[in-house]
């Protein structure tokens, strides 16, 4: 079954109309949400009704709430077993999804636990021992816990694959299949993906039962509130061009995207040498440090984050007013994702692309 392609909120529909758990509705209201987005209006009833869901949607469409709200509405809070598992491609996204579950479940007696690589096992093991009804994790670390016997999925009722295409692109296909094989036959599955390559279609056909399909208009049309400009810059002059931009552009915070981990460190160091409050974020930096850096960006201790695509995936910081594509991204989807880090929460944003002649 396919639901229509809509990207605007459902007319006059409110969260109160969706028959979600009263405690979840209270939390959603406190967050300030009134009307569900298109994907929420379609997905929440489908999950509440027990259907599997395939959502073709990118970041910024409200998809996290679309699966978190109905799952929390159905969780049995009297049981400490793991009832919901969300798989995410990166640590940052896993953390953000876990935080969202925490927000919407703030008036429920529900334990939400993020598990991901790059952080110690201790707190994760104790959290699993205490009982976490909702686990949000990256595939590699989820498998580690399955193999250690610390994560038991035998009572799993809900499985979500978030940014599934990104997970497969990062080489997690076998891990995802291995995890799926470890789950009960009868469960609800929701899969969200920005694109629908053959590998995703294969997983959908194999593991989802007669899913409701929800399509939200592709954001490969970029947001209208983001102004996009490009500059032709020779490679040796890129730092000068970036410095000049920082001097003349009025804004709040900026993300500078580069292609390699090494480049994040080099560009951040050069910016600091020129007097700018900049920091690098990449997959080699310890998780605790990455979290500190993002917190500093949020509170204004730093104004410039130099990042790789993977490290910034799922990053949602309202004060980012500018994005600079210091290095050209690999594909249009990456470009859309990059510039979508600005123009959040209805604010306007500006994106720059440095084009280097060959």
C-alpha positions as CSV (number, residue, x, y, z in Angstrom):
1,X,0.0,0.0,0.0
2,X,1.4,3.4,-1.0
3,X,0.4,6.6,0.7
4,X,0.5,9.8,-1.3
5,X,3.5,12.0,-1.8
6,X,3.1,15.0,0.4
7,X,5.6,17.3,2.0
8,X,3.3,19.8,3.7
9,X,1.6,19.1,7.1
10,X,-1.8,17.4,6.9
11,X,-4.5,20.2,6.9
12,X,-5.7,21.0,10.4
13,X,-4.5,17.7,11.8
14,X,-3.1,17.9,15.3
15,X,-1.1,15.3,17.3
16,X,-4.1,15.0,19.6
17,X,-6.0,13.5,16.6
18,X,-3.5,10.7,16.2
19,X,-4.5,8.7,19.3
20,X,-1.0,8.6,20.7
21,X,-0.4,7.7,24.4
22,X,-1.5,10.7,26.6
23,X,1.9,10.8,28.3
24,X,3.6,11.0,24.9
25,X,1.2,13.7,23.8
26,X,2.0,15.7,26.9
27,X,5.7,15.5,26.1
28,X,5.1,16.4,22.4
29,X,3.0,19.4,23.4
30,X,5.7,20.6,25.9
31,X,8.3,20.4,23.1
32,X,6.1,22.8,21.2
33,X,4.8,20.6,18.4
34,X,1.1,21.1,17.4
35,X,0.7,19.8,13.8
36,X,2.4,16.6,12.5
37,X,4.5,16.9,9.4
38,X,3.5,14.9,6.3
39,X,5.6,11.9,7.2
40,X,4.4,11.9,10.8
41,X,0.7,12.2,9.8
42,X,1.2,9.0,7.6
43,X,3.6,7.0,9.7
44,X,2.3,7.4,13.2
45,X,-1.1,5.8,12.5
46,X,0.5,3.0,10.4
47,X,2.8,2.0,13.3
48,X,0.0,2.4,15.9
49,X,-2.1,0.1,13.7
50,X,0.6,-2.6,13.7
51,X,1.8,-2.2,10.0
52,X,5.4,-2.3,8.7
53,X,6.5,0.9,7.1
54,X,8.9,2.0,4.4
55,X,9.5,5.7,4.5
56,X,11.3,7.4,1.6
57,X,12.4,10.5,3.4
58,X,15.6,12.5,4.1
59,X,16.7,14.3,7.2
60,X,14.8,17.3,8.2
61,X,11.3,15.8,7.4
62,X,10.6,14.9,11.0
63,X,11.0,11.1,10.5
64,X,12.5,10.5,14.0
65,X,9.3,11.7,15.7
66,X,7.4,9.7,13.1
67,X,8.6,6.4,14.5
68,X,9.6,7.4,18.1
69,X,6.1,8.7,19.0
70,X,4.1,5.6,18.0
71,X,6.7,3.1,19.4
72,X,6.7,4.9,22.7
73,X,2.9,4.9,22.7
74,X,3.0,1.1,22.4
75,X,5.9,0.2,24.7
76,X,5.1,-1.9,27.8
77,X,6.7,0.1,30.5
78,X,6.0,-2.6,33.1
79,X,8.5,-4.9,31.4
80,X,12.2,-4.2,31.4
81,X,12.9,-6.3,28.2
82,X,14.3,-4.7,25.1
83,X,11.2,-4.1,23.0
84,X,12.4,-1.6,20.4
85,X,15.7,-1.5,18.5
86,X,16.7,1.4,16.2
87,X,19.8,1.0,14.0
88,X,21.5,4.1,12.8
89,X,24.6,4.5,10.6
90,X,26.6,6.9,12.9
91,X,27.2,7.5,16.6
92,X,25.9,11.1,16.2
93,X,22.6,10.0,14.7
94,X,22.2,7.2,17.3
95,X,22.7,9.8,20.1
96,X,20.2,12.2,18.5
97,X,17.6,9.5,18.0
98,X,18.1,8.3,21.6
99,X,17.7,11.9,22.8
100,X,14.5,12.3,20.8
101,X,13.1,9.1,22.4
102,X,14.0,10.5,25.8
103,X,12.2,13.8,25.1
104,X,9.0,12.2,23.8
105,X,9.1,9.6,26.5
106,X,9.9,12.0,29.4
107,X,6.5,11.3,31.1
108,X,6.8,7.5,30.7
109,X,8.7,5.1,32.8
110,X,10.9,4.1,29.9
111,X,14.6,3.5,29.7
112,X,16.3,4.5,26.4
113,X,19.9,3.4,25.8
114,X,22.3,4.5,23.0
115,X,25.0,1.9,22.2
116,X,27.8,2.8,19.8
117,X,31.5,2.2,19.1
118,X,34.2,4.6,20.3
119,X,32.9,4.6,23.9
120,X,33.5,2.3,26.8
121,X,31.4,-0.8,27.3
122,X,30.9,-0.3,31.0
123,X,27.9,2.2,31.0
124,X,26.3,0.3,28.1
125,X,26.6,-3.0,29.9
126,X,25.1,-1.6,33.1
127,X,22.3,0.1,31.2
128,X,21.5,-3.2,29.5
129,X,21.6,-5.1,32.8
130,X,19.2,-2.5,34.3
131,X,16.8,-3.0,31.4
132,X,16.4,-0.7,28.4
133,X,13.0,-1.0,26.6
134,X,14.4,1.1,23.7
135,X,18.0,0.5,22.4
136,X,19.4,2.8,19.7
137,X,22.7,1.7,18.2
138,X,25.2,1.4,15.4
139,X,25.3,-2.0,13.7
140,X,28.8,-2.9,14.8
141,X,28.3,-2.3,18.5
142,X,24.9,-3.9,18.5
143,X,26.5,-7.1,17.1
144,X,29.2,-6.8,19.8
145,X,26.6,-6.9,22.5
146,X,24.7,-9.7,20.8
147,X,27.9,-11.8,20.7
148,X,28.7,-11.0,24.4
149,X,25.1,-12.0,25.3
150,X,24.5,-8.6,26.9
151,X,21.8,-7.7,24.4
152,X,18.7,-10.0,24.2
153,X,16.4,-9.3,21.3
154,X,14.1,-12.3,21.9
155,X,11.3,-10.1,23.1
156,X,11.8,-7.4,20.4
157,X,8.5,-6.0,19.1
158,X,9.8,-3.0,17.0
159,X,12.8,-2.7,14.7
160,X,13.7,0.6,12.9
161,X,16.4,0.9,10.2
162,X,17.1,4.7,10.1
163,X,19.0,6.1,7.1
164,X,19.2,2.6,5.7
165,X,20.9,3.6,2.5
166,X,23.6,5.3,4.4
167,X,24.1,2.2,6.6
168,X,24.6,0.0,3.5
169,X,26.8,2.6,1.8
170,X,29.1,2.5,4.8
171,X,29.4,-1.3,4.5
172,X,27.0,-2.4,7.2
173,X,24.9,-4.7,4.9
174,X,26.1,-7.9,6.4
175,X,25.8,-6.5,10.0
176,X,22.2,-5.4,9.4
177,X,21.3,-8.9,8.0
178,X,23.0,-10.5,10.9
179,X,21.0,-8.4,13.4
180,X,17.7,-9.0,11.6
181,X,18.4,-12.7,11.7
182,X,18.7,-12.4,15.5
183,X,15.2,-10.9,15.9
184,X,11.8,-12.7,16.4
185,X,9.9,-13.5,13.3
186,X,6.9,-11.6,14.4
187,X,7.8,-7.9,14.9
188,X,7.0,-4.6,13.3
189,X,9.7,-3.2,11.1
190,X,10.0,0.4,9.9
191,X,12.7,1.3,7.3
192,X,13.6,4.9,6.4
193,X,15.9,5.8,3.5
194,X,16.6,8.8,1.4
195,X,17.0,6.6,-1.7
196,X,15.8,3.1,-2.6
197,X,18.8,1.2,-4.2
198,X,18.5,-2.5,-5.0
199,X,20.0,-3.6,-1.7
200,X,17.4,-1.7,0.3
201,X,14.6,-3.2,-1.9
202,X,16.0,-6.6,-1.2
203,X,15.9,-6.1,2.6
204,X,12.4,-4.6,2.3
205,X,11.1,-7.6,0.3
206,X,12.8,-10.1,2.7
207,X,12.0,-8.7,6.1
208,X,9.0,-6.4,5.8
209,X,5.4,-7.7,5.6
210,X,3.1,-5.8,3.3
211,X,4.5,-2.5,4.4
212,X,2.8,0.9,4.2
213,X,4.9,3.1,1.9
214,X,5.2,6.7,2.8
215,X,6.9,9.1,0.4
216,X,7.9,12.6,1.2
217,X,9.0,14.8,-1.7
218,X,12.7,14.5,-2.3
219,X,14.8,17.2,-0.7
220,X,17.2,16.9,-3.6
221,X,15.2,20.0,-4.2
222,X,17.1,21.9,-1.5
223,X,15.3,24.0,1.0
224,X,14.1,27.4,-0.3
225,X,15.3,29.2,2.8
226,X,18.9,28.4,2.0
227,X,20.8,30.8,-0.3
228,X,23.4,28.9,-2.4
229,X,26.4,30.5,-4.0
230,X,29.6,29.1,-5.5
231,X,33.1,30.5,-6.0
232,X,35.8,29.4,-8.4
233,X,38.9,29.1,-6.3
234,X,42.3,27.6,-7.1
235,X,43.4,25.0,-4.6
236,X,46.2,27.0,-3.0
237,X,43.8,30.0,-2.5
238,X,41.1,28.0,-0.7
239,X,42.2,29.0,2.8
240,X,42.4,32.7,1.8
241,X,38.9,32.5,0.3
242,X,37.5,30.9,3.5
243,X,39.2,33.5,5.6
244,X,37.7,36.3,3.5
245,X,34.2,34.7,3.7
246,X,34.5,34.6,7.5
247,X,35.5,38.3,7.6
248,X,32.7,39.6,5.4
249,X,29.8,37.3,6.1
250,X,27.5,38.2,9.0
251,X,26.3,35.0,10.7
252,X,26.2,32.9,13.8
253,X,28.0,29.5,13.3
254,X,29.5,27.7,10.4
255,X,30.2,24.2,9.3
256,X,33.1,23.7,6.8
257,X,32.9,20.4,5.0
258,X,36.1,18.7,3.7
259,X,36.7,15.2,2.3
260,X,39.2,13.7,4.6
261,X,39.8,13.3,8.3
262,X,43.3,14.8,7.9
263,X,41.8,17.8,6.2
264,X,39.5,18.5,9.1
265,X,42.5,18.9,11.5
266,X,44.5,20.9,9.0
267,X,41.8,23.4,8.1
268,X,40.7,23.8,11.8
269,X,44.3,24.4,12.8
270,X,44.8,27.0,10.1
271,X,41.6,28.8,11.1
272,X,42.7,28.8,14.8
273,X,46.1,30.3,13.7
274,X,44.1,33.1,12.0
275,X,42.2,33.9,15.1
276,X,38.9,32.0,14.6
277,X,37.2,29.8,17.2
278,X,37.3,26.5,15.2
279,X,37.4,22.8,15.9
280,X,37.5,19.6,13.9
281,X,35.2,16.6,14.0
282,X,35.9,13.3,12.3
283,X,35.6,9.6,12.9
284,X,39.1,9.3,14.5
285,X,38.3,11.7,17.3
286,X,37.2,10.0,20.6
287,X,33.5,10.0,21.0
288,X,33.6,12.0,24.3
289,X,35.6,14.7,22.6
290,X,33.2,14.8,19.6
291,X,30.3,15.3,22.0
292,X,32.1,18.1,23.8
293,X,32.9,19.8,20.5
294,X,29.2,19.7,19.4
295,X,28.2,21.0,22.8
296,X,30.7,23.9,22.4
297,X,29.2,24.7,19.0
298,X,25.8,24.8,20.5
299,X,26.7,27.0,23.4
300,X,28.9,29.4,21.3
301,X,32.3,28.5,22.7
302,X,33.3,27.7,19.1
303,X,31.8,29.1,16.0
304,X,33.3,27.0,13.2
305,X,33.2,23.2,12.9
306,X,35.3,21.5,10.2
307,X,33.8,18.2,9.5
308,X,33.6,15.2,7.2
309,X,30.3,14.0,5.8
310,X,30.0,11.0,8.1
311,X,31.0,12.9,11.2
312,X,28.3,15.5,10.6
313,X,25.5,13.1,9.6
314,X,22.4,13.9,11.6
315,X,23.9,17.0,13.2
316,X,21.2,19.4,14.2
317,X,22.5,22.7,15.7
318,X,20.1,25.6,15.2
319,X,22.7,28.3,15.3
320,X,24.5,27.1,12.1
321,X,23.9,30.0,9.7
322,X,26.5,29.1,7.1
323,X,27.8,25.9,5.4
324,X,31.0,26.0,3.3
325,X,31.7,23.1,0.9
326,X,35.5,23.6,1.1
327,X,35.8,20.3,-0.9
328,X,33.1,19.3,-3.4
329,X,31.0,16.4,-2.1
330,X,31.0,13.1,-3.9
331,X,27.3,13.2,-5.0
332,X,24.2,15.4,-5.1
333,X,22.7,13.7,-2.1
334,X,25.8,14.5,0.0
335,X,25.5,18.1,-1.1
336,X,21.9,18.3,-0.1
337,X,22.6,16.7,3.3
338,X,25.5,19.1,3.9
339,X,23.7,22.3,3.2
340,X,20.7,21.0,5.1
341,X,22.8,21.6,8.3
342,X,21.8,25.2,8.0
343,X,18.3,26.8,7.6
344,X,17.1,24.6,10.5
345,X,13.9,25.3,12.4
346,X,12.6,27.8,9.8
347,X,15.6,30.0,9.9
348,X,17.4,31.2,6.7
349,X,20.9,29.9,5.9
350,X,23.6,30.4,3.4
351,X,25.7,27.7,1.6
352,X,28.9,28.2,-0.3
353,X,30.6,25.8,-2.7
354,X,34.3,26.1,-3.6
355,X,34.8,25.0,-7.2
356,X,38.4,24.2,-8.1
357,X,39.4,24.2,-11.8
358,X,41.2,21.0,-12.8
